[in-house]
Structures are given as structure tokens and as C-alpha cells.
Amino acid sequence: MTVPETFAIDVNRTTNAQAIVDARQSLEDIASPISVFIRECCDVGLDHSTSTDRLYDAYRVWASRKGLQAVSSPMLGRALSAALPGVKKIRPRTEDGREYVYAGIRLLGENGWT
């Protein structure tokens, strides 16, 4: 095998591997639109948190823009838990009382939601 043939085989393997990754991502996106919302609109991290109401409002706007029917707030919570087991709904004390938040996720600033 000559060098150009070896290169052609490696390029095909890389292209095929990327096609597999892309196909898998497409199937995951179809199966879980919440995962797409997370990827496009959220940042995940241990020190992040956001109001459950604020996240749900952003999700409803995103779903509307995508032509999708938004799920209910409780269903969004279940879908978040399934997609990101580390994200938890908590109710910490604040100066204004207690508010439910999702710990471990926040909205991205460039979407105008933070």
C-alpha cells in the first residue's frame, strides 16, 4: 500500500466515524428535544443554578421557536433529570424567602435569558 492509499483509507475512516457521530446525535435529538435545549441554551456545572420558572419560560420560548410543543413544567423537570442526573431541583433559603431552583444548570447569557 502506498502513502496516498493509506491516507485515503484514514480519511474514509475519519469521515465514516464523523458520519456515525452525526447520525447518533440526530437520533438522540429526535428522541430527546430536551437534550437539544440543554446543548443550545444551557451551561451545566456544579456551581450553576437557575430558577425553575425562569428555565421553564426559556424552554417554552425555545420550543415555540423550534416549532415544538412544550412539555409541562413537571415533565421538563423529569426530562432534565433523565438527561442530566446531576441536576437537582432544590429550594434554598434566600432573602426573599424560598424559591425552587435547578442546581447544576444555568441559562446561557447570549440567548437573552440571563
Backbone torsions as a table, in degrees:
resi	resn	phi	psi	omega
1	MET	NA	133.5	180.0
2	THR	-88.1	168.3	-179.2
3	VAL	-59.4	-46.2	179.0
4	PRO	-60.1	-36.9	178.4
5	GLU	-65.7	-42.2	178.4
6	THR	-61.3	-43.4	179.3
7	PHE	-62.3	-42.9	180.0
8	ALA	-61.7	-40.3	178.9
9	ILE	-65.6	-43.9	179.6
10	ASP	-63.7	-39.3	178.3
11	VAL	-64.0	-43.5	178.7
12	ASN	-62.5	-41.2	177.9
13	ARG	-62.8	-43.8	179.3
14	THR	-64.4	-44.4	179.7
15	THR	-63.5	-44.2	178.9
16	ASN	-64.7	-40.0	179.4
17	ALA	-63.8	-41.6	178.7
18	GLN	-66.7	-37.3	177.4
19	ALA	-63.3	-38.1	177.8
20	ILE	-66.7	-44.5	178.1
21	VAL	-60.8	-44.4	179.6
22	ASP	-64.0	-42.2	179.5
23	ALA	-64.8	-41.4	178.7
24	ARG	-63.1	-43.1	179.1
25	GLN	-62.0	-41.4	178.9
26	SER	-62.4	-42.8	178.3
27	LEU	-65.1	-41.4	177.9
28	GLU	-63.8	-39.2	179.6
29	ASP	-64.6	-40.3	178.0
30	ILE	-65.8	-42.5	-177.5
31	ALA	-71.5	-30.8	-175.8
32	SER	-142.2	86.8	176.4
33	PRO	-58.8	-24.7	177.8
34	ILE	-60.5	-36.8	178.1
35	SER	-62.7	-36.6	177.5
36	VAL	-67.4	-44.1	176.9
37	PHE	-56.9	-46.1	179.9
38	ILE	-60.0	-47.8	-177.3
39	ARG	-64.1	-40.1	-174.9
40	GLU	-84.3	-29.2	-167.9
41	CYS	-123.0	-6.5	-172.2
42	CYS	-127.4	162.0	173.8
43	ASP	-125.8	131.4	-177.3
44	VAL	-106.6	133.2	179.1
45	GLY	-174.0	153.3	-176.5
46	LEU	-59.7	-34.0	-176.0
47	ASP	-93.8	8.2	-179.1
48	HIS	-93.5	152.2	170.8
49	SER	-160.1	156.6	176.2
50	THR	-153.1	150.2	178.5
51	SER	-58.3	138.8	178.0
52	THR	-61.8	-39.0	179.3
53	ASP	-65.3	-42.4	-179.1
54	ARG	-65.6	-42.4	178.8
55	LEU	-65.5	-41.6	179.8
56	TYR	-65.2	-42.8	177.7
57	ASP	-59.8	-43.9	178.4
58	ALA	-63.8	-40.6	178.3
59	TYR	-62.1	-43.8	-179.8
60	ARG	-62.1	-41.6	177.4
61	VAL	-63.3	-45.8	179.7
62	TRP	-60.2	-47.2	-178.7
63	ALA	-61.0	-42.1	178.6
64	SER	-61.3	-44.2	179.1
65	ARG	-63.8	-30.6	-179.6
66	LYS	-87.4	-4.4	-178.1
67	GLY	76.9	24.1	-179.7
68	LEU	-105.6	153.0	173.4
69	GLN	-86.5	124.8	-179.1
70	ALA	-71.0	143.4	173.9
71	VAL	-81.7	168.5	178.5
72	SER	-69.5	164.6	179.0
73	SER	-58.6	-45.3	177.1
74	PRO	-62.8	-36.3	178.0
75	MET	-68.0	-36.4	176.0
76	LEU	-61.6	-42.8	178.0
77	GLY	-59.6	-43.4	178.8
78	ARG	-65.9	-40.8	179.4
79	ALA	-66.2	-38.2	176.0
80	LEU	-62.2	-43.9	179.2
81	SER	-62.7	-37.1	179.1
82	ALA	-70.1	-41.3	-177.9
83	ALA	-77.3	-34.2	-176.8
84	LEU	-135.5	84.7	-177.0
85	PRO	-56.5	-22.0	-179.8
86	GLY	-78.3	-15.1	179.9
87	VAL	-83.2	126.6	-176.7
88	LYS	-125.1	145.8	173.5
89	LYS	-89.4	121.2	-178.7
90	ILE	-130.2	169.6	179.9
91	ARG	-135.1	77.7	-178.1
92	PRO	-76.4	159.0	175.2
93	ARG	-78.2	138.8	176.2
94	THR	-132.9	178.3	177.5
95	GLU	-61.2	-32.1	-177.0
96	ASP	-93.4	9.2	-177.7
97	GLY	116.5	-136.2	-179.6
98	ARG	-128.3	134.6	-178.8
99	GLU	-132.9	140.9	175.8
100	TYR	-73.5	135.4	175.9
101	VAL	-136.5	157.2	169.2
102	TYR	-95.0	118.6	177.2
103	ALA	-89.1	131.8	177.7
104	GLY	106.0	2.7	-179.5
105	ILE	-149.3	148.2	173.5
106	ARG	-145.9	162.2	177.5
107	LEU	-81.5	145.7	176.6
108	LEU	-74.5	142.1	-176.8
109	GLY	-68.1	-32.9	-174.8
110	GLU	-71.4	-9.2	177.2
111	ASN	-88.4	-0.7	176.9
112	GLY	80.2	13.5	-177.2
113	TRP	-104.0	-6.3	178.3
114	THR	-119.0	NA	NA
